[in-house]
Amino acid sequence: MAATKPIHAACIIALLIILMGITVHGVQSAIMKCEELPVELCAFSISSTGNRCVLEKDVMNDGTLQFQCQSSAVMVEKMVGWIESEECTSACGLERMAVGMSTDSLHEAEFSTKFCSSACRSNCPNIVDLYVNLAAGEGGSPDPLSSDLNNSFEVFS
């Protein structure tokens, strides 16, 4: 009987170590940092801390372009750890490798048409929230959006 107790204790200790390893790995994988994202997933993503990710472009001495994903100062309160889907970037008329954050595209007819479509407005709250807030930060509203668009994503309020 005495011989089985040490084996039993050793098994319990081994199981605890394995469980702790799995738990620590799970916690680490749940933390999403913009700086660790592949550049192809950077634009329109949100880190675990709520910072919007922004794709930055540098021109190297040899003339080649280097892209980096960075955390911006723009915060999102209700949606964190978010990587925007290809379906939403396409439905809203966006390019996955978009550099920086700007409302310039709101003035383009093709973008506005897709951005105001129900496929974008109804299914892509992250993108709508981004552009509504960018436009508001610049002192305007996203033209030609109607006021019901601002009310359709109460989840962010």
VENMO-V255180 format. One record per residue. N is the residue number from 1. RES is the residue in one letter. SS is DSSP state (~ for helix, > for strand, _ for the rest). PSI is psi in degrees with one decimal (999 if undefined). NEAR is the number of other ideal C-beta (glycine too) atoms within 12 Angstrom. Layout:
n:N res:RES ss:SS psi:PSI near:NEAR
n:N res:RES ss:SS psi:PSI near:NEAR
//
This chain:
n:1 res:M ss:_ psi:-38.6 near:7
n:2 res:A ss:~ psi:-29.2 near:8
n:3 res:A ss:~ psi:-27.6 near:9
n:4 res:T ss:~ psi:-26.7 near:10
n:5 res:K ss:~ psi:-47.3 near:11
n:6 res:P ss:~ psi:-36.5 near:12
n:7 res:I ss:~ psi:-42.9 near:13
n:8 res:H ss:~ psi:-44.5 near:14
n:9 res:A ss:~ psi:-39.6 near:14
n:10 res:A ss:~ psi:-39.2 near:14
n:11 res:C ss:~ psi:-42.1 near:14
n:12 res:I ss:~ psi:-44.6 near:14
n:13 res:I ss:~ psi:-43.5 near:14
n:14 res:A ss:~ psi:-43.1 near:14
n:15 res:L ss:~ psi:-41.1 near:14
n:16 res:L ss:~ psi:-42.0 near:14
n:17 res:I ss:~ psi:-43.0 near:14
n:18 res:I ss:~ psi:-45.4 near:14
n:19 res:L ss:~ psi:-40.2 near:14
n:20 res:M ss:~ psi:-38.9 near:14
n:21 res:G ss:~ psi:-41.8 near:14
n:22 res:I ss:~ psi:-43.2 near:14
n:23 res:T ss:~ psi:-45.8 near:14
n:24 res:V ss:~ psi:-42.4 near:14
n:25 res:H ss:~ psi:-41.3 near:13
n:26 res:G ss:~ psi:-40.1 near:12
n:27 res:V ss:~ psi:-43.2 near:12
n:28 res:Q ss:~ psi:-39.1 near:14
n:29 res:S ss:~ psi:-17.8 near:14
n:30 res:A ss:~ psi:-14.4 near:14
n:31 res:I ss:_ psi:119.6 near:18
n:32 res:M ss:_ psi:119.8 near:27
n:33 res:K ss:_ psi:135.7 near:23
n:34 res:C ss:~ psi:-42.8 near:35
n:35 res:E ss:~ psi:-16.4 near:23
n:36 res:E ss:~ psi:-2.6 near:21
n:37 res:L ss:_ psi:145.9 near:32
n:38 res:P ss:_ psi:144.2 near:19
n:39 res:V ss:~ psi:-27.0 near:26
n:40 res:E ss:~ psi:-16.1 near:20
n:41 res:L ss:~ psi:2.4 near:25
n:42 res:C ss:~ psi:-59.1 near:38
n:43 res:A ss:_ psi:134.9 near:39
n:44 res:F ss:_ psi:15.3 near:42
n:45 res:S ss:_ psi:163.3 near:43
n:46 res:I ss:> psi:129.3 near:37
n:47 res:S ss:_ psi:171.9 near:32
n:48 res:S ss:_ psi:-23.5 near:25
n:49 res:T ss:_ psi:-1.5 near:22
n:50 res:G ss:_ psi:2.9 near:26
n:51 res:N ss:> psi:134.8 near:29
n:52 res:R ss:> psi:141.4 near:37
n:53 res:C ss:> psi:143.9 near:45
n:54 res:V ss:> psi:135.4 near:31
n:55 res:L ss:> psi:125.0 near:34
n:56 res:E ss:> psi:148.4 near:24
n:57 res:K ss:> psi:131.7 near:20
n:58 res:D ss:> psi:141.9 near:16
n:59 res:V ss:> psi:122.0 near:12
n:60 res:M ss:_ psi:168.1 near:11
n:61 res:N ss:_ psi:-32.1 near:7
n:62 res:D ss:_ psi:5.0 near:8
n:63 res:G ss:_ psi:-6.2 near:8
n:64 res:T ss:_ psi:155.7 near:10
n:65 res:L ss:> psi:139.1 near:15
n:66 res:Q ss:> psi:129.2 near:16
n:67 res:F ss:> psi:144.1 near:26
n:68 res:Q ss:> psi:145.2 near:23
n:69 res:C ss:> psi:128.6 near:34
n:70 res:Q ss:> psi:154.9 near:28
n:71 res:S ss:> psi:134.8 near:27
n:72 res:S ss:> psi:172.8 near:29
n:73 res:A ss:> psi:-8.0 near:16
n:74 res:V ss:> psi:121.6 near:28
n:75 res:M ss:> psi:149.9 near:21
n:76 res:V ss:_ psi:131.2 near:32
n:77 res:E ss:_ psi:-40.8 near:16
n:78 res:K ss:_ psi:-9.4 near:17
n:79 res:M ss:_ psi:113.0 near:28
n:80 res:V ss:_ psi:160.1 near:23
n:81 res:G ss:_ psi:44.1 near:23
n:82 res:W ss:> psi:128.1 near:30
n:83 res:I ss:_ psi:118.6 near:28
n:84 res:E ss:_ psi:142.8 near:36
n:85 res:S ss:_ psi:156.6 near:22
n:86 res:E ss:~ psi:-33.7 near:17
n:87 res:E ss:~ psi:-42.0 near:15
n:88 res:C ss:~ psi:-42.0 near:31
n:89 res:T ss:~ psi:-39.0 near:31
n:90 res:S ss:~ psi:-47.6 near:21
n:91 res:A ss:~ psi:-33.1 near:26
n:92 res:C ss:_ psi:1.3 near:40
n:93 res:G ss:_ psi:32.7 near:26
n:94 res:L ss:_ psi:157.3 near:34
n:95 res:E ss:_ psi:133.3 near:22
n:96 res:R ss:_ psi:-33.1 near:28
n:97 res:M ss:_ psi:32.0 near:20
n:98 res:A ss:_ psi:130.8 near:31
n:99 res:V ss:_ psi:132.9 near:26
n:100 res:G ss:_ psi:-175.0 near:24
n:101 res:M ss:_ psi:125.4 near:30
n:102 res:S ss:_ psi:155.5 near:23
n:103 res:T ss:_ psi:7.4 near:26
n:104 res:D ss:~ psi:-39.0 near:17
n:105 res:S ss:~ psi:-19.6 near:28
n:106 res:L ss:~ psi:-20.2 near:33
n:107 res:H ss:~ psi:-2.7 near:18
n:108 res:E ss:_ psi:130.3 near:19
n:109 res:A ss:~ psi:-45.2 near:14
n:110 res:E ss:~ psi:-43.1 near:16
n:111 res:F ss:~ psi:-48.0 near:29
n:112 res:S ss:~ psi:-39.1 near:26
n:113 res:T ss:~ psi:-47.8 near:20
n:114 res:K ss:~ psi:-41.5 near:27
n:115 res:F ss:~ psi:-36.5 near:37
n:116 res:C ss:_ psi:-2.4 near:30
n:117 res:S ss:_ psi:155.8 near:23
n:118 res:S ss:~ psi:-29.2 near:17
n:119 res:A ss:~ psi:-37.1 near:21
n:120 res:C ss:~ psi:-53.7 near:36
n:121 res:R ss:~ psi:-38.1 near:30
n:122 res:S ss:~ psi:-21.6 near:18
n:123 res:N ss:~ psi:-6.3 near:21
n:124 res:C ss:_ psi:64.9 near:35
n:125 res:P ss:~ psi:-30.2 near:31
n:126 res:N ss:~ psi:-47.0 near:35
n:127 res:I ss:~ psi:-43.6 near:47
n:128 res:V ss:~ psi:-44.5 near:40
n:129 res:D ss:~ psi:-43.9 near:37
n:130 res:L ss:~ psi:-52.3 near:42
n:131 res:Y ss:~ psi:-35.2 near:44
n:132 res:V ss:~ psi:-44.1 near:36
n:133 res:N ss:~ psi:-36.2 near:28
n:134 res:L ss:~ psi:-45.2 near:28
n:135 res:A ss:~ psi:-42.8 near:28
n:136 res:A ss:~ psi:-37.6 near:19
n:137 res:G ss:~ psi:-24.3 near:18
n:138 res:E ss:_ psi:8.5 near:18
n:139 res:G ss:_ psi:16.1 near:9
n:140 res:G ss:_ psi:-169.0 near:17
n:141 res:S ss:_ psi:152.6 near:20
n:142 res:P ss:_ psi:106.3 near:35
n:143 res:D ss:_ psi:133.4 near:21
n:144 res:P ss:_ psi:38.5 near:18
n:145 res:L ss:_ psi:143.9 near:28
n:146 res:S ss:_ psi:164.4 near:15
n:147 res:S ss:~ psi:-23.8 near:11
n:148 res:D ss:~ psi:-20.7 near:15
n:149 res:L ss:~ psi:-42.8 near:30
n:150 res:N ss:~ psi:-30.1 near:22
n:151 res:N ss:~ psi:-12.2 near:15
n:152 res:S ss:_ psi:-8.1 near:23
n:153 res:F ss:_ psi:61.5 near:27
n:154 res:E ss:~ psi:-17.7 near:13
n:155 res:V ss:~ psi:-26.2 near:14
n:156 res:F ss:~ psi:-8.4 near:25
n:157 res:S ss:_ psi:999 near:13
//
